[in-house]
Amino acid sequence: MYIIGENIHIISPAVKEALANRDREFFMELALKQVEAGAKAVDLNLGPRKKDWEEVFPWMVETVEAVVDVPLCIDTTNVDGMEAAVKKITKAQPILNSTSAEPERLERVPELAKKYNTKLIALTMEKSGIPVASDERVNIALEKLIPRCLELDFPINDLIIDPLVLTVSGCQPYCPELIEAIRTIQFAWDPPPMISVGLSNVSNAVPTKNRPLIDSVYCAMVMGAGLKMMIANPLEKELMEVIRIIEERDESTPLSRLYLKIHDRIEAMEYPTAGDVDMSDPEQVKVWKTVQILLNQVIYADSYLEQ
């Protein structure tokens, strides 16, 4: 799994404070920790930075590149900020995050990616929003995102389609549709673009104690659908363990065998069933209840594990 470490994110109070103080050591340590934990790229989400982008984006690139050699993912809605960041990068091929099918962004961001030879994340979202159905998201990729890249002679192998994970709390019907979108995009174009998602979005607005479980179960499911890249938290030990279990086919514990069964069911275009679960094992029951909410089979509530 190619993990783009998500932890340098302006939504974090600690990141916001460190950025305000220009605390280089904080960002160096956080970037290095993510790479040491398994991240193969580092996401830099600093928000739009409308007032100070000319100084902040280059400063952050220089700070992080001082300690890591992996690609940097420039995550902002500020296209000028993207360019300021990319100009400063001296190491690995960067990633621009992101364009969408909204006309203004689809016009400017792919041109920027082409100009600076970056990879490009493209969201299956139009001005009207994010469609629920998987086929509508796939159609945005096929009818708008990929054609725009072809128009610019942008390499399809540098294009990364993001079919958009949304939270199970409030957007539950999107969760199983995302799985099918991942599956379909791999076969909808030749050669196929890469696919990535922001995994932890699935547990946004969920009680903190339940987030690692929801992220981990969803990870097993989307890996079953063929996902090989994601923006995620490499410091989340439960998530990283599930990735290891699946990649190494580790059947050494009952819980690891259940995660493999979930992965294999999705890979076979099936859904996990109650027969896959030892209902006398509380940990397996928690995983099974999580599978049900992520497949929209049981209505999500914050107390779903207690029901």
N, C-alpha and C positions, 0 to 999 in steps of 0.2 A: 504494500500500500504506500503510495506517494502522499505523504502528509505535508500540507502547508500549515505550519504552526500559527494558530490564531490569537495568541495571547497578547500581542501588542495591538490593543484595540482601545480606542478612545472612550468606549463605553465603560471601561474599568476605571473606578476612582483612583486607583494607584497609578495607572498609566496617565490619566489626566493630570494628576499632581506632579508626576515626574516630568511630564512634558512642559508644564508651566515653569518648572524649576530648571529645565534643560539639564536634567540629571543623567549624564552620559553613562555612568556606572550602572544605573538601574536598567537601562535598555540593553547595554552590553550583556549584563548577567542574564536578563530574561531571554534574549536571543540565543545565547550560548546554551542555556538550560534546555531550550526547546530542541535545538539541534542534537545535543547529547542524548535527549530522550527519544530521538528517532525522526524528528522533522527533517524533511529533505528540502524545504523552502520555508521562508519566514514571511508571513503576511504583515504588512504595515498599514493598519487602518487608523488614520489620524483624523478622520472626518474631512469636511470640505475645506477647513482652514481658510476662510474667505479673506481674512485680514493679513495673515502672516505666512501664507503658503510659500512665498519666494524664499524665505529663510528656513522654515521648518522642514520642508520635504528634503532639501539637500542635507540639512543637518542630521536628520534621522538616518538617511542612507549612509552618510559618512560614519556615523556612530556605530551602526550595526555591521557594516562591512569591515570595521576595524577588528571584529572578533569572529566572524563567520564567513565562509566562502560559498554558501549555498545561494540559490536564486532568491531574490526579494520580490514579493508580490505587492505591487503598489495599489492599495485598496482605497479609492476615494471617488467621490462624484466630481471633483475638481479636475478638469482635463488639463488645465494649465499647471496644476500641482503635480499631476502625473508626469508631465514633460519635464518639470524642474527636477523631479526625483530621478527619472530615467537618465537625464544628462549627467548625473553625478555617479551613476553606477559604473564600477570598473571591473567587476568580477563576473559572476555567472549571468547567463541570459535571463533578464527579468520577466515578470508576468504583469500585465496590466489587468486590473480588476475594478471596473469592468465596463463593457458596453452592454446595451440591451437593443431591442428592436425599436425603441423610441427614435424618431427620425434624427434629432439633433445629435444624440450620442452615437447612433449608427453611422452618421456622417463623419464625426470627428475622431472617435477613439480608434477604430480600425486603421485609419490613416496614420495615427500616431504610432500604433503598433508596427505597421509596415515601415515607417520612417526609421524607427530605432531598433528594428529586428528583435522585437519582444514576442513572447507568447501572449495570447489574448483570451481572457475569460469572457464569454458572451452569455448573457442571461436570457432565458426564454420568457421574456416579459415585454409587453407592448405598452403604449401610452394608456390603454384601457385597463392595464393591470396584469395579474398572473392568472392564467386560466387554470381551472381545477383539473380538467381531463388531460390524461397523458398525451393523447393524440394531438390535442391543440398545442401543447407545449412542443411536441416534436415538429409540428407544422411550422411553428415560428422559426425553429432552427433550420428547417429545410427550405422555407420560402423566403426568409429574410436574412438570417444571420450568415449562413453559408454562402448564399449568392453575393452578399456584400463583400465577403472575403475574396471570392473568386473574381469579382469585378476589379479588385485592387491587386490581384495576383498575390494575395497573402497566402502563405503555405498552410494548407489544411492541417498538416501535422503540428502546427503551432497554435491551432485553434482549440480552445477548451470550452465545451458547452456545459453550462450550469442550468439544469432543469428545475432548480429552486426547491429546496426543503423549506417547509413552513411548519409552524408549531402544531403539535398534536392538541394543544390547549387553544381551541378556537378555530383551528383550520384542519381539523381531523380528517375530512375527506381527501385532502391533498396527499396525505401520507402514503396510502397504497398506490395512488396514481403516479407518484414520483418514482416508485420502484419500477413500474411499467415503462415510464419514460426513459429511465436509464437503460432498460433492456432493449428498447426499440431503437434508440439513437445509434447504438453500436452496429446496427444492420441497415440503417436508413441511408447511408452514404458510403461511397467507396472512393478513396480510403476514408474510414470513419474518423471524425475528430475525437480528441480526448474528451472525457466527461469528468466533471468534478462537482461536488456539492459542499455547502456549508453545513456540515453534519449537526453541529450543536444547535442549529436553529430549530430542530425538531423538539427540543426541550425548553425553548424559550417560554417564559411565564409559567413554568412548572416549579413546584417546591424544590428548593436546592437539593434536598436529600434524595430526590428521585431522579435527578438529571443524569447521573452517570449510568444508571440502569437503562433508562430510555435511550440514551445515546448508544450504549453498547448493543442493545437488542436491534436497534435500527441499523447499526453498522453491519451486523451479521446479515441482515436482510438485504441491504443494498450491495454488499459484497457478493451475495448470492446472485444478484441481478447482473453482476459483472463490473461493478465500480472498482477502479484501481487508483483513484486520486480523490482527496477531499481536504477541505480546510477544517481543521479540528484541533483539539487540545492534546498535544502529545504528553502533557503532564498528568492527564487523567488515566490513572493506572488501570482501572477496570476496563476502559476502552482499549487501551494498548494490549491488555491481556487477551481480550477477545480477538483482536487482529492477529496476535501471535498464534492463538489456538487454531484459527481458520487457516492461516498461511502454513503452519506446520502440521496441520491435520492431527492435532494433539487429542487423543481419545482417552487420556489417562484418568479423567474424573467424570462422574455422572453429569456435572454441569457443563463441562467442555463438550461432552457428547451431545448434549442438547443444543448447544450453540452450533455445532457442526450440522446437526439435523435441520435446524432452522435455515442455515445457509444452503444446505443441499436441497431442501424442499423448494426454496425460491429459485434456485438454479434450474431445477427440473420443471419450473413453471407451475408449481403446486403451492398450496398454503400449508403451513404446519398444522398439525391436528392435536387434539388432547391425548391421543394415543402415543404421541412422541414424548409425553411428560410423565414423570413419576410424581403423582399428586401427593405422595407422602413426604416429599422433600420440599420444605418451605421455599428454598432458593429457586428451585425449578418452577414452583407455582408462581413466584413473582415474575419470572421471565415469561411464563405462559400468559399471565394477565397483561403483561406489556405487549406481547405479540398481538393480543386481541385488540388493544386500543390502537396500535399502529396500523392494523389492517382494517380499522373502522368497523370491527365486528361488535364491539362493546363501546358504549358512549364514554368518552373520557370524563373523569372528574379527578380533582386533586387527591381525593381519597381512594382512588381506584384499587390500590393494593390492599385496602382494608375491606373491600366489598366481597 
